[in-house]
Amino acid sequence: MDQPGSIEIRNQFKPGYLGQLIALHGTLYSEAIGIDLSFEGFVAEELSQFARRRHPKERIWLLVEKGTVKGSVAVVEESPDLARLRWYILHPGLRGQGWAKRLLDLAIGFAREQGFSEMMLYTLNELKAAKKRYEEAGLRLASTEEKWLWGKPVVEEIYRMRL
């Protein structure tokens, strides 16, 4: 699905996109909230499994600008009735242009089309902009838990919504 100008939304990985998306997560989250390299390894493992799986009820949307991955969101099947939102990220240079909302709307619409009755996601309480976007889309905070993840203490939050 092409967008006007040099930005496209794609549903398929091309060679190099997987690595770019992993690097985007590692770099941006390290800079934004100070997590360590173990987070990038976690994303690499989970995202690589997703890329190989090619499940029909799962999809990724990659925001690509001039051949470089600048954002993403994905829907994965957590259970037959439960969709999980994953890898929602947007390069700071593209924020404030409606891309974050567009990606999230695509993911929620797809989850509904696939017949999931509920969507959930894990996030960290420090990610204020993403949490605001989730709430605007209808997701609600369901639970919180203090943990030690990715080299620091965090408060992990779970958001849920009926579809």
C-alpha positions in Angstrom: 0.0 0.0 0.0 1.9 3.1 -1.2 1.4 6.5 0.3 2.0 9.9 -1.4 5.6 11.0 -1.5 8.5 8.8 -0.4 6.7 6.9 2.5 5.1 3.5 2.0 3.3 1.1 4.2 4.3 -2.5 3.4 3.1 -5.9 4.8 6.2 -7.9 3.7 9.8 -7.9 4.8 12.4 -7.3 2.1 16.0 -8.4 2.7 17.4 -6.0 5.3 14.1 -4.8 6.7 14.1 -7.3 9.6 17.5 -6.0 10.8 16.5 -2.4 10.3 13.4 -2.9 12.5 15.4 -4.7 15.2 18.0 -1.9 15.2 15.2 0.8 15.3 13.8 -0.8 18.4 17.2 -1.1 20.1 18.3 2.4 19.3 15.1 4.3 20.0 14.2 2.5 23.3 17.8 2.8 24.5 17.7 6.6 23.8 14.2 7.2 25.0 14.1 5.2 28.3 17.6 3.8 28.9 17.1 0.1 28.3 20.1 -2.1 27.6 21.2 -4.3 24.7 19.2 -7.3 26.0 16.0 -5.6 24.7 17.3 -5.6 21.2 18.1 -9.3 21.6 14.6 -9.9 22.8 13.1 -8.1 19.8 15.4 -9.9 17.4 14.4 -13.3 18.7 10.6 -12.6 18.8 10.5 -10.7 15.5 12.6 -13.4 13.7 10.2 -16.1 14.9 7.3 -14.0 13.6 8.9 -13.4 10.2 9.4 -17.2 9.7 5.9 -18.1 11.0 3.8 -16.5 8.3 0.5 -17.2 10.1 -2.6 -16.1 8.1 -4.1 -14.4 11.1 -1.0 -12.3 11.7 0.3 -9.3 9.9 2.9 -6.6 10.1 2.8 -3.1 8.7 6.2 -1.5 8.0 6.5 2.2 7.4 9.3 2.5 4.9 10.9 5.8 3.8 13.2 5.6 0.8 14.1 2.0 1.6 14.6 2.5 5.3 12.2 1.1 7.9 11.0 4.0 10.1 8.1 2.4 11.9 5.9 -0.7 12.4 3.1 -2.4 14.1 2.0 -6.0 14.1 -0.9 -8.2 15.1 -0.1 -11.7 16.4 -2.4 -14.5 17.5 -2.1 -14.9 21.3 -5.0 -17.3 21.3 -7.9 -18.0 18.9 -9.9 -15.1 20.4 -7.0 -12.8 21.5 -4.9 -10.7 19.2 -1.7 -9.1 20.6 -0.3 -5.9 19.3 3.4 -6.0 18.8 6.4 -3.9 17.6 4.6 -0.6 17.6 7.3 2.0 16.9 7.8 5.2 15.0 11.0 7.1 14.2 10.8 10.5 16.0 11.3 12.3 12.7 7.9 11.0 11.5 5.9 11.7 14.7 3.1 14.3 14.6 2.2 13.5 11.0 -0.6 10.9 11.6 1.5 7.8 10.9 1.2 6.4 14.5 -2.6 6.6 14.4 -2.7 5.2 10.9 -0.6 2.2 11.8 -2.6 1.5 14.9 -5.9 1.8 13.0 -4.7 -0.7 10.4 -3.7 -3.2 13.1 -7.0 -2.9 15.0 -9.0 -3.1 11.8 -7.1 -6.2 10.8 -7.7 -7.9 14.2 -11.4 -7.3 13.8 -11.4 -8.7 10.3 -9.7 -11.8 11.5 -12.4 -12.4 14.0 -10.5 -11.8 17.2 -12.8 -10.7 20.1 -10.1 -9.0 22.1 -6.8 -7.2 21.6 -4.0 -6.8 24.2 -0.5 -5.4 24.4 2.3 -5.1 26.8 4.0 -1.7 27.3 6.1 0.2 29.8 4.7 3.1 31.9 7.5 5.4 30.7 6.2 5.3 27.1 3.7 8.2 27.5 3.1 9.0 23.9 2.3 5.4 22.9 0.0 5.0 25.9 -1.9 8.1 24.9 -2.3 6.6 21.4 -3.5 3.3 22.8 -6.1 5.0 25.0 -7.3 7.2 22.1 -7.9 3.9 20.1 -10.0 2.4 22.9 -7.4 0.2 24.7 -7.6 0.4 28.5 -5.1 -0.3 31.2 -5.9 -3.7 32.6 -2.9 -4.4 35.0 0.6 -3.3 36.0 3.6 -5.1 37.4 6.9 -3.9 38.6 9.8 -5.9 37.1 13.5 -5.8 36.3 13.7 -5.9 32.5 16.3 -4.9 30.0 18.8 -3.7 32.6 16.5 -1.5 34.8 13.4 -1.5 37.0 10.3 -0.9 35.0 6.5 -0.9 35.4 5.1 -3.2 32.8 1.5 -2.4 31.8 -1.1 -4.5 30.0 -3.7 -2.8 27.9 -6.8 -4.6 26.6 -9.9 -3.8 24.4 -12.9 -5.7 23.1 -13.0 -5.7 19.3 
